[in-house]
Amino acid sequence: MHGDRAERLRVLLSVGPWASDPERAIGELPPEDLHVLGELEKDDLMLASACYEVEVELRDRGCAAVSELADMIGSSPGSDLGERVLALPEPEVFRAIGCVLDLGWID
């Protein structure tokens, strides 16, 4: 088998399950990527599927964090996110900081 797993995964993820027209998406791949698709193994498809599941989970978690954060700071005074978070009552400050951490906005 020619090529490595990372390359096969790169090509698989570039097409993605979200492509509304998979045939068109595959048709737009450069010839060298089409060749890689011919080398796919079952494990490559399973790995790509796991990556998609993680992506969906992270996106859902991020959306929930944004929604929760927006609900908490919506009426909080302040001109920026930091001021609004710090103006919250203490228990909500910690929840808001947790949301910001979940979103990866701070380390």
N, C-alpha and C positions, 0 to 999 in steps of 0.2 A: 504494500500500500504506500503510495507516494504522498508526501505532505505530512504535516503534523496536526495534532488535535487542535491546537490553538488557532491555526489557520482555518480549519474546517468549522470551528465554532464561530470565528469571526464572520465567515460567509453566511452561516446559518442565521446568526443574529442580525446581519445586515438585511436579510429578507424579512425575518420576523413573522410571527403569527398574526400580527396586526395588519399586515398588507391586505388591503381590500381586494386587490387583484393579484394573487400570487404569481400567476403566469406572466403578467406584465412586470412584476418586481423581478422575477427571475430573468426575464428577457432584457432587463436593463443592466444586469450584471456584466462586468467585463469578461471576456473569454477565459481568462485565467481563473476567475471565480467560478465560472460554469464547470470548468474542469474539476475544481475542488468538490463541487456538489456530487460529481460522479464517484468520489472517493469516500463518501459518507458511510459511517458504520452505525450500527444500532446504538452503541454507546454515545456517539456524537449527538444523535437525536434526543436521547435521554438527558444528556447534559444540557442541551439547549432548552429543553422543556423545563428542567429545574431552574435554569436562569430566568426564564419567562415567569415562572411561579414566584421567584424571589422578587423580580421586578414589580409584579402586580402587588405583592404583599407590601413592599416598600412604598409604592405609590399610594396604596390605600392607607397605610400608616401615616404618610405625610399629609394626605388630604384630611384625615381625622385630626391630626395635630394642628393644622392650619385652621380648621373649623373650630376646634376647642379654644385655640388661642384668640381667634377673632371674637368668639363669644365672650371671653373673659375681658378683653381689653376694649371692646366696642364702646363702652361708656366711660372708660378710665381716662382721667385727664392726662395731658402731655402731648408734646408735638412729635415725638418719635417713639418707636417700639420700646426702647429701654426705659424711657420716662413712664410710659403707660404701664409696663410690667411692674416697675418699682412702686407705682401708686396703688397697686392692688393690695387688698388685705393679705397678711402674711401667708396663710395656707394657699391662697391662689397664686402668690408669687412663685412658690415652689412648683406648682402645677404648670404655670406658664413657662418657667425655665425648663422644665421637663419637655414641654412641647418644642421649645426652641432647640433643645439638644437633639430630640428625635428628628427634627428637620435638618440637622447638621449645620445650622447657621452659626453655631459656636462650638468650640472643642471643649 
